[in-house]
Amino acid sequence: MDGWQVWDLVGRLGGQLRVIPGAVLGWDMGAALALAAALGIDTLIAAELLPEIEAVMVRKLNEQMEGGRDG
């Protein structure tokens, strides 16, 4: 169940992105963990899973942004 709750949390983190012009850096993890706690999600599990998901998200978003510059 915890994994699904974290996945739901990921869907809510769109407004918590840290960005610089031309690149996504990641999520504001302080805000992400605060949101997890507010939603009753085990913050230890969130802290374990979110960085792995964040790394994939950052890579994919930055790849999409790079593709948009070329095309």
N, CA, C and O of each residue as an XYZ file, in Angstrom:
284
protein
N       0.822     -1.204      0.000
C       0.000      0.000      0.000
C       0.862      1.263      0.000
O       0.531      2.239     -0.673
N       1.961      1.248      0.748
C       2.794      2.446      0.855
C       3.332      2.887     -0.497
O       3.395      4.083     -0.778
N       3.721      1.936     -1.335
C       4.234      2.277     -2.661
C       3.203      3.031     -3.484
O       3.540      3.998     -4.168
N       1.949      2.598     -3.426
C       0.883      3.279     -4.168
C       0.642      4.673     -3.613
O       0.353      5.604     -4.365
N       0.761      4.819     -2.300
C       0.583      6.143     -1.700
C       1.690      7.092     -2.152
O       1.436      8.265     -2.428
N       2.911      6.584     -2.228
C       4.016      7.419     -2.698
C       3.803      7.784     -4.161
O       4.070      8.915     -4.566
N       3.323      6.826     -4.955
C       3.062      7.112     -6.366
C       1.995      8.200     -6.499
O       2.118      9.077     -7.355
N       0.958      8.157     -5.672
C      -0.059      9.205     -5.653
C       0.576     10.543     -5.270
O       0.248     11.576     -5.853
N       1.474     10.524     -4.302
C       2.186     11.725     -3.881
C       2.967     12.324     -5.056
O       2.967     13.540     -5.247
N       3.623     11.478     -5.835
C       4.385     11.941     -7.001
C       3.493     12.753     -7.939
O       3.909     13.782     -8.471
N       2.278     12.283     -8.131
C       1.344     12.999     -8.996
C       0.953     14.367     -8.473
O       0.474     15.212     -9.229
N       1.152     14.587     -7.200
C       0.786     15.867     -6.580
C       1.955     16.849     -6.494
O       1.780     17.979     -6.037
N       3.128     16.434     -6.924
C       4.327     17.251     -6.729
C       4.671     18.158     -7.904
O       5.729     18.787     -7.905
N       3.804     18.233     -8.892
C       4.085     19.059    -10.061
C       4.404     20.507     -9.731
O       5.224     21.126    -10.409
N       3.791     21.041     -8.735
C       4.040     22.433     -8.350
C       5.251     22.609     -7.455
O       5.563     23.726     -7.044
N       5.932     21.522     -7.152
C       7.077     21.588     -6.240
C       8.408     21.399     -6.967
O       9.405     21.016     -6.354
N       8.424     21.668     -8.267
C       9.648     21.503     -9.041
C      10.633     22.632     -8.766
O      10.248     23.794     -8.639
N      11.903     22.271     -8.677
C      12.984     23.257     -8.624
C      13.544     23.334    -10.040
O      13.996     22.330    -10.590
N      13.515     24.513    -10.620
C      13.953     24.678    -12.004
C      14.880     25.887    -12.121
O      14.836     26.817    -11.316
N      15.709     25.836    -13.144
C      16.496     26.974    -13.572
C      16.187     27.142    -15.053
O      15.663     26.214    -15.669
N      16.487     28.272    -15.635
C      16.192     28.418    -17.068
C      16.828     27.284    -17.882
O      18.047     27.115    -17.900
N      15.979     26.526    -18.544
C      16.439     25.462    -19.413
C      16.637     24.104    -18.783
O      17.012     23.160    -19.478
N      16.393     23.968    -17.470
C      16.612     22.657    -16.839
C      15.744     22.485    -15.596
O      15.461     23.436    -14.868
N      15.338     21.247    -15.386
C      14.645     20.852    -14.165
C      15.694     20.257    -13.238
O      16.462     19.388    -13.651
N      15.737     20.714    -11.986
C      16.707     20.212    -11.021
C      16.149     19.086    -10.163
O      16.877     18.170     -9.781
N      14.866     19.155     -9.863
C      14.249     18.136     -9.016
C      13.082     18.720     -8.252
O      12.618     19.825     -8.532
N      12.619     17.952     -7.280
C      11.531     18.412     -6.420
C      12.095     19.121     -5.200
O      13.239     18.891     -4.806
N      11.293     19.973     -4.615
C      11.598     20.525     -3.303
C      11.271     19.409     -2.310
O      10.111     19.202     -1.955
N      12.306     18.695     -1.869
C      12.077     17.516     -1.025
C      11.499     17.871      0.334
O      10.761     17.074      0.913
N      11.816     19.048      0.853
C      11.197     19.471      2.115
C       9.692     19.568      1.971
O       8.942     19.095      2.824
N       9.256     20.191      0.876
C       7.818     20.307      0.611
C       7.216     18.934      0.325
O       6.100     18.641      0.755
N       7.947     18.101     -0.394
C       7.435     16.763     -0.722
C       7.213     15.931      0.537
O       6.191     15.259      0.670
N       8.163     15.978      1.449
C       8.021     15.204      2.686
C       6.957     15.807      3.606
O       6.270     15.077      4.321
N       6.820     17.122      3.591
C       5.749     17.756      4.375
C       4.386     17.345      3.827
O       3.462     17.076      4.595
N       4.258     17.296      2.501
C       3.008     16.864      1.887
C       2.732     15.399      2.219
O       1.597     15.025      2.515
N       3.777     14.577      2.168
C       3.616     13.163      2.533
C       3.074     13.042      3.956
O       2.133     12.288      4.205
N       3.665     13.777      4.878
C       3.217     13.726      6.273
C       1.772     14.192      6.389
O       0.980     13.583      7.109
N       1.424     15.262      5.691
C       0.055     15.783      5.749
C      -0.954     14.787      5.202
O      -2.101     14.744      5.647
N      -0.520     13.981      4.225
C      -1.410     12.979      3.638
C      -1.405     11.656      4.414
O      -2.118     10.718      4.058
N      -0.606     11.593      5.460
C      -0.543     10.382      6.272
C       0.319      9.291      5.671
O       0.178      8.121      6.027
N       1.210      9.660      4.761
C       2.116      8.701      4.138
C       3.360      8.598      5.011
O       3.876      9.609      5.488
N       3.835      7.386      5.215
C       5.035      7.150      6.011
C       6.194      7.919      5.375
O       6.603      7.612      4.256
N       6.725      8.920      6.090
C       7.763      9.769      5.513
C       9.080      9.023      5.318
O       9.866      9.395      4.447
N       9.335      7.995      6.095
C      10.547      7.194      5.889
C      10.486      6.494      4.540
O      11.471      6.467      3.803
N       9.334      5.930      4.220
C       9.166      5.263      2.925
C       9.239      6.284      1.802
O       9.869      6.031      0.775
N       8.601      7.435      1.985
C       8.664      8.489      0.973
C      10.109      8.936      0.758
O      10.533      9.134     -0.381
N      10.859      9.094      1.835
C      12.256      9.523      1.731
C      13.112      8.480      1.022
O      14.101      8.828      0.378
N      12.752      7.230      1.131
C      13.482      6.159      0.438
C      13.135      6.114     -1.046
O      14.018      5.915     -1.880
N      11.861      6.297     -1.386
C      11.410      6.104     -2.767
C      11.485      7.357     -3.638
O      11.801      7.262     -4.824
N      11.202      8.520     -3.074
C      11.131      9.730     -3.890
C      12.423     10.065     -4.641
O      12.345     10.435     -5.812
N      13.605      9.955     -4.028
C      14.810     10.294     -4.799
C      15.017      9.421     -6.040
O      15.514      9.905     -7.057
N      14.647      8.157     -5.967
C      14.768      7.268     -7.129
C      13.811      7.710     -8.239
O      14.186      7.757     -9.410
N      12.584      8.029     -7.860
C      11.585      8.486     -8.834
C      11.985      9.851     -9.379
O      11.845     10.119    -10.572
N      12.485     10.709     -8.495
C      12.906     12.046     -8.896
C      14.000     11.985     -9.962
O      13.964     12.754    -10.924
N      14.956     11.098     -9.808
C      16.060     11.001    -10.765
C      15.555     10.674    -12.166
O      16.031     11.245    -13.148
N      14.601      9.765    -12.261
C      14.026      9.399    -13.562
C      13.232     10.573    -14.126
O      13.339     10.893    -15.309
N      12.434     11.211    -13.269
C      11.620     12.340    -13.708
C      12.501     13.468    -14.246
O      12.211     14.029    -15.303
N      13.566     13.800    -13.532
C      14.460     14.878    -13.958
C      15.097     14.536    -15.299
O      15.139     15.370    -16.204
N      15.586     13.321    -15.422
C      16.229     12.914    -16.670
C      15.256     13.015    -17.842
O      15.599     13.569    -18.886
N      14.050     12.484    -17.675
C      13.066     12.482    -18.763
C      12.603     13.897    -19.125
O      12.497     14.222    -20.308
N      12.328     14.731    -18.136
C      11.894     16.099    -18.426
C      12.990     16.889    -19.135
O      12.714     17.636    -20.074
N      14.225     16.724    -18.689
C      15.323     17.442    -19.326
C      15.566     16.925    -20.752
O      15.914     17.701    -21.642
N      15.384     15.620    -20.968
C      15.489     15.083    -22.327
C      14.404     15.680    -23.227
O      14.670     16.031    -24.377
N      13.195     15.792    -22.705
C      12.105     16.390    -23.482
C      12.400     17.847    -23.798
O      12.125     18.311    -24.904
N      12.952     18.563    -22.845
C      13.282     19.967    -23.083
C      14.393     20.083    -24.126
O      14.348     20.974    -24.974
N      15.360     19.219    -24.079
C      16.447     19.214    -25.068
C      15.885     18.925    -26.456
O      16.275     19.568    -27.431
N      14.976     17.964    -26.549
C      14.357     17.627    -27.834
C      13.574     18.786    -28.400
O      13.548     18.975    -29.617
N      12.937     19.566    -27.549
C      12.179     20.717    -27.997
C      13.054     21.822    -28.555
O      12.629     22.582    -29.425
N      14.270     21.909    -28.055
C      15.198     22.928    -28.561
C      15.744     22.566    -29.930
O      16.028     23.441    -30.747
N      15.889     21.261    -30.177
C      16.450     20.812    -31.457
C      15.437     20.852    -32.576
O      15.788     21.071    -33.735
N      14.146     20.636    -32.221
C      13.124     20.517    -33.258
C      12.434     21.786    -33.442
O      11.535     21.884    -34.277
